[in-house]
Amino acid sequence: MASPVKLSEIVLTGHKKDLAFVKKLAGSLKASNLDVWFNDPSSNEKGSGQRKSQAIMGCKIFAPVLSKDSVQEKGFSDELALAYISNSAIFPVGLSSFPEISAVLDVGSKLILARINWVFVCNDSEYDDSINNLIKSINHQLQLMDKMDTSVEIGTSNFIETHGMVISANQFTHTSNEHERAISPPKSPEVQDTQTVDFWDLHFKNRTQVKWTEFRDKFQQDYNSRIAELFTEDNQKLFRNLMFQDIFDLRKIVERKVYDKFCNDNPYSDPHCFFNQLQEYVIAHISLRQVFNMDSTLRITTIQNLGNFSFPAIVRGLTDMLKDEDPNIRAVAAIALAKSGKNRPDTVYKLIRILEDEDRLVRESACLSLGYLKASKAVNHVVDRWRNDPISTVREAASLALKRMNIEEAQECIKVTEVLSSEMKALRPQ
């Protein structure tokens, strides 16, 4: 078993071909009294994946060293997505120009990195100036994080909440340099040059509610070209579906108070606050699925480590994933939720609801998760699966869950059922 990682404030990652640079960068950061951990990509040591997951989930700053080799590794997009949903501030360090790197980035990584400042070290002569700027930015970010009080009402500080994550409102400011990104900072849509008022006030001034279809049409009028620029066709549909389903709860009437709540009352008077917030929400949604999908290189190790960390974004996202169309996703979400939401009283009720799922793997996962939580309130529901589920593996999972609960209610149910089964067996004709 891998030994636990001593959690550091800063985590560096990179391709094995870039290991010399990663070590040099780590040395520079440490020389500035910064707490740094990096994974040796050339190491095949057992348990290195688990240590990397622990380090990323526990860090404040995630600084991936990006080259054309590193961004094409499957693990890179998984690591980036995990850092994103774990509230880490992301500071990419590019070893080539942005156009060269962006040409080989996958769609999900492009969405995350397009809104973040990069540091470029394309040749040795740039190293000192670029890394000094990086160190200043990291120190500034750490100071912001130290000052952040998550108990302060959102909208009254320099932090905004997005999909359960607290993000610095200044995180997405941009500076230009000679390595200008091919994916530019989020352009505001076509109305950028003339729009100075909030989207709602521009189209629905003095109205407290509008029809969903009217809201949707105006939103598409203003933002369709920007959405098409940022997202694939499938994700464009996702963008609109999440707006209707998650933000407005499938209601035919959109209320101003719901809109304002999602915008956190727009503390910076951003005319495109709703669009920008929605974009962050969608990116978080995509990132969560990147980490927990069946192809993820970090899925197992992330689930194993979830019990050590508490991220509202992950709990909320996993709750949504319990309703995913893919039963594999629902099954993974059930197991992960038991880990990440173990201290939340509503977790048990969420898992009880999926004991009736149509898919056997989901029901098995729900049983095992409730057993892991030793959920006394779920005993009768798990017993019902043990006695009545038509699939033997679900019944076995329910039995294991009851034994793991090891509480009086569960043991009594087991005893009664076993006695009844024995008596019925004795009454059967020989």
Backbone hydrogen bonds in HBPLUS format (Angstrom, degrees):
<---DONOR---> <-ACCEPTOR-->    atom                        ^
c    i                          cat <-CA-CA->   ^        H-A-AA   ^      H-
h    n   atom  resd res      DA  || num        DHA   H-A  angle D-A-AA Bond
n    s   type  num  typ     dist DA aas  dist angle  dist       angle   num
A0060-LYS N   A0009-GLU O   2.88 MM  51  4.99 147.8  1.98 120.4 130.7     1
A0061-ILE N   A0009-GLU O   2.80 MM  52  6.07 159.9  1.84 166.9 170.6     2
A0010-ILE N   A0035-ASP O   2.99 MM  25  6.05 144.4  2.12 155.9 166.5     3
A0037-TRP N   A0010-ILE O   2.88 MM  27  6.25 144.1  2.01 151.8 163.1     4
A0011-VAL N   A0061-ILE O   2.93 MM  50  6.34 154.8  1.99 158.6 166.3     5
A0063-ALA N   A0011-VAL O   2.86 MM  52  6.08 176.3  1.86 169.9 171.2     6
A0012-LEU N   A0037-TRP O   2.94 MM  25  6.37 156.6  2.00 154.1 161.6     7
A0065-VAL N   A0013-THR O   2.78 MM  52  5.95 170.0  1.79 154.2 157.8     8
A0018-ASP N   A0015-HIS O   2.82 MM   3  5.26 146.8  1.93 112.0 122.6     9
A0019-LEU N   A0016-LYS O   3.33 MM   3  5.08 163.0  2.36 104.7 104.6    10
A0021-PHE N   A0018-ASP O   3.07 MM   3  5.43 119.7  2.45 105.5 119.6    11
A0022-VAL N   A0018-ASP O   2.99 MM   4  6.31 161.1  2.03 154.9 161.0    12
A0023-LYS N   A0019-LEU O   2.91 MM   4  6.14 163.2  1.94 155.9 159.0    13
A0024-LYS N   A0020-ALA O   3.04 MM   4  6.23 154.1  2.11 141.0 148.4    14
A0025-LEU N   A0021-PHE O   2.80 MM   4  6.04 162.7  1.83 158.2 162.6    15
A0026-ALA N   A0022-VAL O   2.87 MM   4  6.09 159.1  1.92 148.4 154.6    16
A0027-GLY N   A0023-LYS O   2.96 MM   4  6.18 153.1  2.04 144.1 151.1    17
A0028-SER N   A0024-LYS O   3.01 MM   4  6.35 151.5  2.09 146.7 154.2    18
A0029-LEU N   A0025-LEU O   2.99 MM   4  6.28 160.9  2.02 155.1 159.8    19
A0030-LYS N   A0026-ALA O   2.93 MM   4  6.11 161.2  1.97 149.8 155.3    20
A0031-ALA N   A0027-GLY O   2.93 MM   4  6.06 146.8  2.04 141.4 150.5    21
A0032-SER N   A0029-LEU O   3.04 MM   3  5.19 142.5  2.19  99.4 110.6    22
A0034-LEU N   A0029-LEU O   3.08 MM   5  5.43 152.2  2.16 141.2 142.8    23
A0033-ASN N   A0030-LYS O   2.89 MM   3  4.98 145.6  2.01 114.8 114.2    24
A0043-SER N   A0040-ASP O   2.99 MM   3  5.52 165.6  2.01 120.2 124.8    25
A0048-SER N   A0045-GLU O   3.21 MM   3  5.79 149.2  2.31 141.1 138.3    26
A0051-ARG N   A0047-GLY O   3.14 MM   4  6.44 159.8  2.18 152.0 157.5    27
A0052-LYS N   A0048-SER O   2.94 MM   4  6.14 153.6  2.01 145.4 152.7    28
A0053-SER N   A0049-GLY O   3.02 MM   4  6.29 160.4  2.06 147.7 152.4    29
A0054-GLN N   A0050-GLN O   2.99 MM   4  6.25 165.3  2.01 152.2 155.9    30
A0055-ALA N   A0051-ARG O   2.91 MM   4  6.10 161.7  1.94 149.0 154.2    31
A0056-ILE N   A0052-LYS O   2.92 MM   4  6.15 165.2  1.95 157.2 160.3    32
A0057-MET N   A0053-SER O   2.98 MM   4  6.10 168.8  1.99 154.7 158.1    33
A0058-GLY N   A0054-GLN O   3.02 MM   4  6.08 139.3  2.19 143.3 153.8    34
A0059-CYS N   A0056-ILE O   3.45 MM   3  5.42 159.7  2.49 100.4 106.0    35
A0089-ALA N   A0060-LYS O   2.84 MM  29  6.19 163.1  1.86 159.8 154.0    36
A0062-PHE N   A0089-ALA O   2.81 MM  27  6.08 166.2  1.83 159.8 163.4    37
A0091-PHE N   A0062-PHE O   2.90 MM  29  6.20 161.4  1.94 149.5 154.5    38
A0093-VAL N   A0064-PRO O   3.01 MM  29  6.20 166.6  2.03 162.6 160.5    39
A0066-LEU N   A0093-VAL O   2.72 MM  27  5.84 161.5  1.75 149.2 155.9    40
A0095-LEU N   A0066-LEU O   2.83 MM  29  6.01 162.0  1.86 176.1 169.9    41
A0071-VAL N   A0067-SER O   3.19 MM   4  6.28 173.5  2.20 160.1 160.1    42
A0072-GLN N   A0069-ASP O   3.33 MM   3  5.60 148.4  2.44 103.9 112.8    43
A0073-GLU N   A0070-SER O   3.22 MM   3  5.55 162.6  2.25 109.2 114.5    44
A0076-PHE N   A0073-GLU O   3.12 MM   3  5.52 141.3  2.27 107.2 117.1    45
A0079-GLU N   A0075-GLY O   2.89 MM   4  6.07 160.3  1.93 154.2 159.3    46
A0080-LEU N   A0076-PHE O   2.91 MM   4  6.14 164.9  1.93 158.0 162.2    47
A0081-ALA N   A0077-SER O   3.00 MM   4  6.06 160.5  2.04 141.1 146.6    48
A0082-LEU N   A0078-ASP O   2.94 MM   4  6.13 156.4  1.99 146.7 153.4    49
A0083-ALA N   A0079-GLU O   2.93 MM   4  6.17 160.2  1.97 151.3 156.3    50
A0084-TYR N   A0080-LEU O   2.97 MM   4  6.17 153.3  2.04 146.0 153.7    51
A0085-ILE N   A0081-ALA O   3.02 MM   4  6.33 162.2  2.06 153.7 156.5    52
A0086-SER N   A0082-LEU O   3.05 MM   4  6.03 122.0  2.40 137.4 152.0    53
A0086-SER N   A0083-ALA O   3.25 MM   3  5.05 140.4  2.42  92.1 103.4    54
A0088-SER N   A0083-ALA O   3.20 MM   5  5.36 149.7  2.29 166.1 162.2    55
A0119-VAL N   A0092-PRO O   3.01 MM  27  6.35 156.7  2.06 153.1 160.6    56
A0094-GLY N   A0119-VAL O   2.68 MM  25  6.08 153.7  1.75 161.5 167.1    57
A0121-VAL N   A0094-GLY O   2.80 MM  27  6.11 167.6  1.82 175.7 176.1    58
A0101-ILE N   A0097-SER O   3.16 MM   4  6.50 159.4  2.20 154.4 160.2    59
A0102-SER N   A0098-PHE O   2.74 MM   4  5.74 174.6  1.74 168.5 170.5    60
A0103-ALA N   A0099-PRO O   3.26 MM   4  6.08 140.8  2.42 133.4 140.9    61
A0104-VAL N   A0101-ILE O   3.04 MM   3  5.77 157.6  2.09 119.1 125.1    62
A0105-LEU N   A0102-SER O   3.28 MM   3  5.00 163.8  2.30  99.3 104.2    63
A0110-LYS N   A0106-ASP O   3.00 MM   4  6.24 156.3  2.06 153.8 161.2    64
A0111-LEU N   A0107-VAL O   3.05 MM   4  6.34 156.3  2.11 152.4 157.9    65
A0112-ILE N   A0108-GLY O   3.25 MM   4  6.58 155.2  2.31 145.2 150.9    66
A0113-LEU N   A0109-SER O   2.90 MM   4  6.03 174.7  1.90 159.0 160.7    67
A0114-ALA N   A0110-LYS O   2.86 MM   4  5.63 138.6  2.03 147.1 154.4    68
A0116-ILE N   A0113-LEU O   3.30 MM   3  5.29 166.0  2.32 111.9 111.4    69
A0126-GLU N   A0123-ASN O   3.08 MM   3  5.79 155.8  2.14 120.1 126.7    70
A0127-TYR N   A0124-ASP O   3.14 MM   3  5.35 155.7  2.20 107.9 115.3    71
A0130-SER N   A0126-GLU O   2.99 MM   4  5.93 166.6  2.01 164.6 168.7    72
A0131-ILE N   A0127-TYR O   2.85 MM   4  5.86 169.9  1.86 161.3 164.4    73
A0132-ASN N   A0128-ASP O   2.96 MM   4  5.98 152.5  2.04 145.2 153.1    74
A0133-ASN N   A0129-ASP O   3.07 MM   4  6.28 154.5  2.14 145.4 151.7    75
A0134-LEU N   A0130-SER O   2.93 MM   4  6.22 150.0  2.02 142.0 151.3    76
A0135-ILE N   A0131-ILE O   2.86 MM   4  6.07 160.8  1.90 149.5 153.6    77
A0136-LYS N   A0132-ASN O   3.05 MM   4  6.29 158.2  2.10 144.8 150.4    78
A0137-SER N   A0133-ASN O   2.97 MM   4  6.20 159.7  2.01 148.4 153.9    79
A0138-ILE N   A0134-LEU O   2.85 MM   4  6.10 159.8  1.89 155.2 160.9    80
A0139-ASN N   A0135-ILE O   2.93 MM   4  6.09 166.5  1.95 151.5 155.1    81
A0140-HIS N   A0136-LYS O   2.99 MM   4  6.17 155.2  2.05 145.2 152.3    82
A0141-GLN N   A0137-SER O   2.92 MM   4  6.15 158.1  1.97 147.7 153.7    83
A0142-LEU N   A0138-ILE O   2.87 MM   4  6.13 160.0  1.91 154.9 160.3    84
A0143-GLN N   A0139-ASN O   2.99 MM   4  6.19 151.1  2.07 143.6 151.2    85
A0144-LEU N   A0140-HIS O   3.01 MM   4  6.33 153.7  2.08 147.2 154.2    86
A0145-MET N   A0141-GLN O   2.93 MM   4  6.23 157.9  1.98 149.9 156.0    87
A0146-ASP N   A0142-LEU O   2.91 MM   4  6.13 152.3  1.99 144.7 152.2    88
A0147-LYS N   A0143-GLN O   3.08 MM   4  6.28 144.4  2.21 142.1 151.0    89
A0148-MET N   A0144-LEU O   2.97 MM   4  6.11 128.3  2.25 140.4 154.7    90
A0148-MET N   A0145-MET O   3.21 MM   3  5.03 134.0  2.44  90.8 103.3    91
A0152-VAL N   A0149-ASP O   2.93 MM   3  5.63 161.7  1.97 120.4 126.3    92
A0156-THR N   A0153-GLU O   3.11 MM   3  5.94 150.1  2.20 146.2 147.5    93
A0169-ALA N   A0158-ASN O   2.86 MM  11  5.58 172.2  1.87 152.6 151.9    94
A0160-ILE N   A0167-ILE O   3.01 MM   7  5.53 169.4  2.02 160.2 159.1    95
A0167-ILE N   A0160-ILE O   2.86 MM   7  5.53 167.3  1.88 170.0 169.8    96
A0162-THR N   A0165-MET O   2.65 MM   3  5.03 161.3  1.69 151.0 156.9    97
A0165-MET N   A0162-THR O   2.76 MM   3  5.03 163.8  1.79 118.6 122.2    98
A0171-GLN N   A0168-SER O   2.96 MM   3  5.08 165.7  1.98 111.1 114.6    99
A0173-THR N   A0170-ASN O   3.38 MM   3  5.78 146.6  2.50 122.6 117.4   100
A0192-GLN N   A0189-PRO O   2.85 MM   3  5.54 159.5  1.90 132.6 133.9   101
A0194-THR N   A0191-VAL O   3.10 MM   3  5.65 136.6  2.29 114.1 125.2   102
A0195-GLN N   A0191-VAL O   2.73 MM   4  5.45 161.2  1.76 176.4 176.2   103
A0202-LEU N   A0198-ASP O   2.83 MM   4  6.03 147.3  1.93 155.7 166.5   104
A0203-HIS N   A0199-PHE O   3.18 MM   4  6.40 154.1  2.25 148.6 153.4   105
A0204-PHE N   A0200-TRP O   2.60 MM   4  5.30 160.6  1.64 160.2 166.2   106
A0207-ARG N   A0204-PHE O   3.05 MM   3  5.60 146.4  2.16 145.1 142.3   107
A0256-ARG N   A0208-THR O   2.79 MM  48  5.06 170.6  1.80 143.7 141.9   108
A0210-VAL N   A0254-VAL O   2.93 MM  44  5.36 153.7  2.00 147.2 155.4   109
A0254-VAL N   A0210-VAL O   2.74 MM  44  5.36 163.2  1.77 171.9 173.1   110
A0214-GLU N   A0211-LYS O   3.09 MM   3  5.26 121.0  2.45 100.0 114.4   111
A0215-PHE N   A0211-LYS O   3.00 MM   4  6.34 163.3  2.03 157.8 162.4   112
A0212-TRP N   A0252-LYS O   2.69 MM  40  5.01 164.3  1.72 141.9 138.8   113
A0216-ARG N   A0212-TRP O   2.77 MM   4  5.96 169.5  1.78 160.6 163.6   114
A0217-ASP N   A0213-THR O   3.00 MM   4  6.08 159.6  2.05 141.0 146.3   115
A0218-LYS N   A0214-GLU O   3.15 MM   4  6.35 162.9  2.18 149.7 153.5   116
A0219-PHE N   A0215-PHE O   2.91 MM   4  6.11 157.8  1.96 152.8 159.8   117
A0220-GLN N   A0216-ARG O   2.89 MM   4  6.11 162.8  1.92 153.8 158.0   118
A0221-GLN N   A0217-ASP O   2.97 MM   4  6.10 150.3  2.06 141.2 149.8   119
A0222-ASP N   A0218-LYS O   3.10 MM   4  6.35 151.9  2.19 145.6 151.3   120
A0223-TYR N   A0219-PHE O   2.87 MM   4  5.93 155.8  1.93 153.7 161.1   121
A0224-ASN N   A0220-GLN O   3.02 MM   4  4.79 149.5  2.12 131.1 131.1   122
A0227-ILE N   A0223-TYR O   2.98 MM   4  6.20 163.6  2.00 163.3 168.2   123
A0228-ALA N   A0224-ASN O   2.92 MM   4  6.11 160.0  1.96 151.6 157.1   124
A0229-GLU N   A0225-SER O   3.04 MM   4  6.20 140.2  2.21 135.4 145.7   125
A0230-LEU N   A0226-ARG O   3.06 MM   4  6.32 146.8  2.18 146.1 154.3   126
A0231-PHE N   A0227-ILE O   2.87 MM   4  5.80 167.2  1.88 160.3 163.2   127
A0236-GLN N   A0232-THR O   2.80 MM   4  6.02 135.6  2.00 148.0 161.2   128
A0237-LYS N   A0233-GLU O   3.26 MM   4  6.60 151.9  2.34 144.6 150.0   129
A0238-LEU N   A0234-ASP O   3.06 MM   4  6.39 152.0  2.14 140.1 148.6   130
A0239-PHE N   A0235-ASN O   2.81 MM   4  5.95 154.5  1.88 141.8 147.9   131
A0240-ARG N   A0236-GLN O   3.24 MM   4  6.56 160.4  2.29 146.4 149.1   132
A0241-ASN N   A0237-LYS O   2.86 MM   4  6.06 160.0  1.90 151.9 158.5   133
A0242-LEU N   A0238-LEU O   2.82 MM   4  5.93 164.8  1.84 158.8 161.5   134
A0243-MET N   A0239-PHE O   3.23 MM   4  6.40 152.4  2.31 139.0 146.4   135
A0244-PHE N   A0240-ARG O   3.15 MM   4  6.43 161.5  2.18 149.4 153.0   136
A0245-GLN N   A0241-ASN O   2.72 MM   4  5.80 169.6  1.73 157.1 160.9   137
A0246-ASP N   A0242-LEU O   2.80 MM   4  5.12 141.4  1.95 126.0 138.5   138
A0247-ILE N   A0242-LEU O   3.26 MM   5  6.76 152.3  2.34 156.1 163.4   139
A0248-PHE N   A0243-MET O   3.23 MM   5  6.55 139.4  2.41 146.8 158.3   140
A0250-LEU N   A0244-PHE O   2.85 MM   6  5.38 167.5  1.87 148.4 147.1   141
A0251-ARG N   A0248-PHE O   2.96 MM   3  5.87 160.6  2.00 130.7 135.9   142
A0258-VAL N   A0255-GLU O   3.18 MM   3  5.44 127.7  2.47 102.1 114.4   143
A0259-TYR N   A0255-GLU O   3.15 MM   4  6.48 162.0  2.19 151.4 156.6   144
A0260-ASP N   A0256-ARG O   2.81 MM   4  6.06 162.8  1.84 156.0 160.3   145
A0261-LYS N   A0257-LYS O   3.01 MM   4  6.09 151.6  2.09 136.4 144.0   146
A0262-PHE N   A0258-VAL O   3.10 MM   4  6.35 159.6  2.14 149.2 153.7   147
A0263-CYS N   A0259-TYR O   3.11 MM   4  6.39 144.8  2.24 142.2 152.3   148
A0265-ASP N   A0260-ASP O   2.83 MM   5  4.91 167.1  1.85 154.4 152.3   149
A0264-ASN N   A0261-LYS O   3.03 MM   3  4.94 158.2  2.08 103.0 108.5   150
A0266-ASN N   A0263-CYS O   2.81 MM   3  5.21 158.5  1.86 115.1 122.6   151
A0269-SER N   A0266-ASN O   3.12 MM   3  5.42 166.0  2.14 119.9 120.3   152
A0273-CYS N   A0270-ASP O   3.12 MM   3  5.03 151.4  2.21 119.6 114.7   153
A0276-ASN N   A0272-HIS O   2.97 MM   4  6.18 167.5  1.99 159.6 163.6   154
A0277-GLN N   A0273-CYS O   2.84 MM   4  5.99 164.0  1.87 157.3 161.4   155
A0278-LEU N   A0274-PHE O   2.91 MM   4  6.02 160.1  1.95 148.8 154.8   156
A0279-GLN N   A0275-PHE O   2.88 MM   4  6.07 152.1  1.96 147.7 155.5   157
A0280-GLU N   A0276-ASN O   3.10 MM   4  6.38 157.5  2.16 145.3 150.3   158
A0281-TYR N   A0277-GLN O   2.97 MM   4  6.25 152.8  2.04 146.5 154.6   159
A0282-VAL N   A0278-LEU O   2.96 MM   4  6.22 157.7  2.01 150.7 155.6   160
A0283-ILE N   A0279-GLN O   2.99 MM   4  6.23 161.2  2.03 151.1 156.3   161
A0284-ALA N   A0280-GLU O   2.97 MM   4  6.16 158.2  2.02 148.0 153.6   162
A0285-HIS N   A0281-TYR O   2.99 MM   4  6.23 152.7  2.07 143.8 151.6   163
A0286-ILE N   A0282-VAL O   2.92 MM   4  6.21 160.4  1.96 153.8 158.2   164
A0287-SER N   A0283-ILE O   2.85 MM   4  6.01 159.6  1.89 149.1 155.4   165
A0288-LEU N   A0284-ALA O   2.95 MM   4  6.09 158.7  2.00 149.5 154.0   166
A0289-ARG N   A0285-HIS O   3.35 MM   4  6.60 160.9  2.39 144.2 148.4   167
A0290-GLN N   A0286-ILE O   2.95 MM   4  6.20 139.4  2.12 142.5 154.8   168
A0291-VAL N   A0287-SER O   3.09 MM   4  6.44 151.2  2.18 151.1 156.5   169
A0292-PHE N   A0288-LEU O   3.14 MM   4  6.39 156.3  2.20 147.7 154.1   170
A0293-ASN N   A0289-ARG O   2.91 MM   4  5.48 121.9  2.25 140.9 147.2   171
A0296-SER N   A0293-ASN O   3.13 MM   3  5.54 166.0  2.15 116.8 121.2   172
A0302-THR N   A0298-LEU O   2.81 MM   4  5.72 151.5  1.89 152.3 160.5   173
A0303-ILE N   A0299-ARG O   3.02 MM   4  6.23 164.7  2.05 151.7 155.4   174
A0304-GLN N   A0300-ILE O   2.96 MM   4  6.23 158.4  2.01 150.7 157.2   175
A0305-ASN N   A0301-THR O   3.11 MM   4  6.24 136.8  2.30 135.8 145.9   176
A0305-ASN N   A0302-THR O   3.07 MM   3  5.16 128.8  2.35  97.0 110.6   177
A0306-LEU N   A0302-THR O   3.00 MM   4  6.06 118.4  2.40 145.1 160.9   178
A0306-LEU N   A0303-ILE O   3.31 MM   3  5.22 151.6  2.39  98.6 106.6   179
A0308-ASN N   A0305-ASN O   2.99 MM   3  5.69 160.6  2.03 121.8 127.7   180
A0309-PHE N   A0306-LEU O   3.12 MM   3  5.45 162.7  2.15 113.1 118.4   181
A0314-ILE N   A0311-PHE O   3.00 MM   3  5.43 122.4  2.34 110.1 123.3   182
A0315-VAL N   A0311-PHE O   3.16 MM   4  6.52 165.1  2.19 159.4 163.5   183
A0316-ARG N   A0312-PRO O   2.91 MM   4  6.03 170.1  1.92 155.1 158.0   184
A0317-GLY N   A0313-ALA O   2.86 MM   4  5.91 156.3  1.92 141.9 149.7   185
A0318-LEU N   A0314-ILE O   2.81 MM   4  5.91 163.3  1.84 152.8 156.8   186
A0319-THR N   A0315-VAL O   3.02 MM   4  6.18 149.8  2.12 142.3 150.6   187
A0320-ASP N   A0316-ARG O   3.09 MM   4  6.45 153.1  2.17 146.0 152.3   188
A0321-MET N   A0317-GLY O   2.97 MM   4  6.27 146.3  2.09 141.5 151.7   189
A0322-LEU N   A0318-LEU O   3.10 MM   4  6.42 123.8  2.43 140.7 153.3   190
A0322-LEU N   A0319-THR O   3.26 MM   3  5.37 146.8  2.38  98.5 107.7   191
A0323-LYS N   A0320-ASP O   3.02 MM   3  5.73 161.4  2.05 116.3 122.3   192
A0324-ASP N   A0321-MET O   3.07 MM   3  4.86 167.1  2.09 105.8 107.5   193
A0329-ILE N   A0326-ASP O   3.08 MM   3  5.38 122.7  2.42 104.9 118.2   194
A0330-ARG N   A0326-ASP O   3.14 MM   4  6.53 156.3  2.20 149.8 156.8   195
A0331-ALA N   A0327-PRO O   2.91 MM   4  6.11 155.0  1.97 146.6 152.8   196
A0332-VAL N   A0328-ASN O   3.02 MM   4  6.25 164.2  2.05 148.7 152.5   197
A0333-ALA N   A0329-ILE O   2.86 MM   4  5.98 160.4  1.90 150.1 156.2   198
A0334-ALA N   A0330-ARG O   3.03 MM   4  6.22 148.4  2.13 142.6 150.0   199
A0335-ILE N   A0331-ALA O   3.32 MM   4  6.67 161.6  2.36 149.1 152.2   200
A0336-ALA N   A0332-VAL O   2.93 MM   4  6.14 169.6  1.94 158.0 161.4   201
A0337-LEU N   A0333-ALA O   2.79 MM   4  5.77 154.1  1.85 146.1 153.2   202
A0338-ALA N   A0334-ALA O   3.22 MM   4  6.41 152.0  2.30 142.2 148.2   203
A0339-LYS N   A0336-ALA O   3.11 MM   3  5.25 127.8  2.40  97.8 111.0   204
A0340-SER N   A0336-ALA O   2.91 MM   4  6.20 172.9  1.92 161.9 161.8   205
A0341-GLY N   A0337-LEU O   2.71 MM   4  5.31 153.8  1.78 143.6 150.5   206
A0344-ARG N   A0341-GLY O   3.03 MM   3  5.32 165.8  2.05 117.6 119.9   207
A0347-THR N   A0344-ARG O   3.13 MM   3  5.68 161.7  2.16 118.0 123.6   208
A0350-LYS N   A0346-ASP O   3.11 MM   4  6.39 153.1  2.18 150.4 157.9   209
A0351-LEU N   A0347-THR O   3.06 MM   4  6.36 154.5  2.13 152.2 158.7   210
A0352-ILE N   A0348-VAL O   2.89 MM   4  6.13 151.2  1.97 148.9 157.6   211
A0353-ARG N   A0349-TYR O   3.17 MM   4  6.33 153.9  2.24 143.0 148.1   212
A0354-ILE N   A0351-LEU O   3.18 MM   3  5.44 131.6  2.43 100.4 112.1   213
A0355-LEU N   A0352-ILE O   3.09 MM   3  5.38 164.5  2.12 111.5 115.9   214
A0357-ASP N   A0354-ILE O   3.07 MM   3  4.90 162.8  2.10 105.8 107.1   215
A0363-ARG N   A0359-ASP O   3.20 MM   4  6.55 157.5  2.25 148.6 154.9   216
A0364-GLU N   A0360-ARG O   2.85 MM   4  6.12 158.4  1.89 152.5 158.7   217
A0365-SER N   A0361-LEU O   2.92 MM   4  6.09 162.9  1.95 144.3 149.1   218
A0366-ALA N   A0362-VAL O   2.92 MM   4  6.14 153.5  1.99 146.8 154.1   219
A0367-CYS N   A0363-ARG O   2.99 MM   4  6.24 160.0  2.03 149.7 154.4   220
A0368-LEU N   A0364-GLU O   2.97 MM   4  6.24 173.8  1.97 160.8 161.5   221
A0369-SER N   A0365-SER O   2.89 MM   4  5.94 152.7  1.96 144.1 152.2   222
A0370-LEU N   A0366-ALA O   2.98 MM   4  6.15 156.6  2.04 147.4 153.0   223
A0371-GLY N   A0367-CYS O   2.94 MM   4  6.24 148.1  2.05 147.8 157.5   224
A0372-TYR N   A0368-LEU O   2.91 MM   4  6.17 151.7  1.99 143.8 151.3   225
A0373-LEU N   A0369-SER O   3.04 MM   4  6.32 146.8  2.15 141.9 150.6   226
A0375-ALA N   A0370-LEU O   3.23 MM   5  5.61 170.2  2.24 158.1 161.1   227
A0374-LYS N   A0371-GLY O   3.01 MM   3  4.92 148.3  2.12  98.0 108.0   228
A0378-ALA N   A0375-ALA O   3.03 MM   3  5.48 155.7  2.09 111.2 119.0   229
A0379-VAL N   A0376-SER O   3.25 MM   3  5.39 168.7  2.26 108.8 112.2   230
A0381-HIS N   A0378-ALA O   3.03 MM   3  5.30 118.1  2.43 105.0 120.6   231
A0382-VAL N   A0378-ALA O   2.92 MM   4  6.15 158.3  1.96 162.6 169.8   232
A0383-VAL N   A0379-VAL O   2.83 MM   4  6.04 161.0  1.86 159.3 165.3   233
A0384-ASP N   A0380-ASN O   3.04 MM   4  6.19 148.4  2.14 136.3 144.5   234
A0385-ARG N   A0381-HIS O   3.26 MM   4  6.64 146.3  2.38 137.9 145.7   235
A0385-ARG N   A0382-VAL O   3.06 MM   3  5.10 118.6  2.45  94.9 109.8   236
A0386-TRP N   A0382-VAL O   2.93 MM   4  6.27 154.1  2.00 148.4 156.3   237
A0387-ARG N   A0383-VAL O   2.84 MM   4  6.10 154.1  1.91 155.3 161.3   238
A0388-ASN N   A0384-ASP O   2.87 MM   4  5.73 152.9  1.95 144.2 151.9   239
A0389-ASP N   A0385-ARG O   3.03 MM   4  4.90 154.0  2.10 126.2 129.3   240
A0394-VAL N   A0391-ILE O   3.18 MM   3  5.52 130.2  2.44 104.7 116.9   241
A0395-ARG N   A0391-ILE O   3.20 MM   4  6.58 158.3  2.25 150.5 156.8   242
A0396-GLU N   A0392-SER O   2.88 MM   4  6.18 153.7  1.95 150.8 158.4   243
A0397-ALA N   A0393-THR O   2.98 MM   4  6.15 152.0  2.06 137.1 144.4   244
A0398-ALA N   A0394-VAL O   2.88 MM   4  6.14 155.6  1.94 150.3 157.0   245
A0399-SER N   A0395-ARG O   2.92 MM   4  6.17 154.1  1.99 145.8 152.9   246
A0400-LEU N   A0396-GLU O   2.94 MM   4  6.21 161.7  1.97 150.2 154.7   247
A0401-ALA N   A0397-ALA O   2.91 MM   4  6.12 153.2  1.98 144.0 151.9   248
A0402-LEU N   A0398-ALA O   2.96 MM   4  6.24 159.6  2.00 151.0 155.5   249
A0403-LYS N   A0399-SER O   3.04 MM   4  6.30 158.2  2.09 149.9 155.8   250
A0404-ARG N   A0400-LEU O   2.90 MM   4  6.10 152.7  1.97 147.0 155.0   251
A0405-MET N   A0401-ALA O   2.89 MM   4  6.14 147.1  2.00 147.4 156.6   252
A0406-ASN N   A0402-LEU O   3.39 MM   4  6.72 153.1  2.47 142.1 146.8   253
A0411-GLN N   A0407-ILE O   3.01 MM   4  6.25 169.7  2.02 164.5 167.7   254
A0412-GLU N   A0408-GLU O   2.91 MM   4  6.02 156.3  1.96 153.4 159.7   255
A0413-CYS N   A0409-GLU O   3.10 MM   4  6.30 156.3  2.16 143.3 149.3   256
A0414-ILE N   A0410-ALA O   2.98 MM   4  6.25 159.3  2.03 152.0 157.8   257
A0415-LYS N   A0411-GLN O   2.92 MM   4  6.09 161.9  1.96 146.8 151.8   258
A0416-VAL N   A0412-GLU O   2.94 MM   4  6.14 168.3  1.95 153.4 155.9   259
A0417-THR N   A0413-CYS O   3.01 MM   4  6.11 166.8  2.03 149.5 153.5   260
A0418-GLU N   A0414-ILE O   2.92 MM   4  6.07 160.8  1.96 151.6 157.1   261
A0419-VAL N   A0415-LYS O   2.97 MM   4  6.17 156.6  2.02 150.9 157.1   262
A0420-LEU N   A0416-VAL O   2.96 MM   4  6.20 166.0  1.98 152.8 156.4   263
A0421-SER N   A0417-THR O   2.89 MM   4  6.07 160.4  1.92 149.4 155.2   264
A0422-SER N   A0418-GLU O   2.96 MM   4  6.11 155.4  2.02 143.9 150.4   265
A0423-GLU N   A0419-VAL O   2.91 MM   4  6.18 157.6  1.96 151.8 158.0   266
A0424-MET N   A0420-LEU O   2.88 MM   4  6.09 160.1  1.92 152.4 157.8   267
A0425-LYS N   A0421-SER O   2.96 MM   4  6.09 151.7  2.04 142.8 150.8   268
A0426-ALA N   A0422-SER O   3.06 MM   4  6.28 148.0  2.16 141.7 149.9   269
A0427-LEU N   A0423-GLU O   3.15 MM   4  6.41 135.9  2.35 140.1 151.2   270
A0427-LEU N   A0424-MET O   3.20 MM   3  5.14 130.1  2.46  92.7 105.5   271
A0428-ARG N   A0425-LYS O   3.31 MM   3  5.39 150.2  2.41  98.7 107.1   272
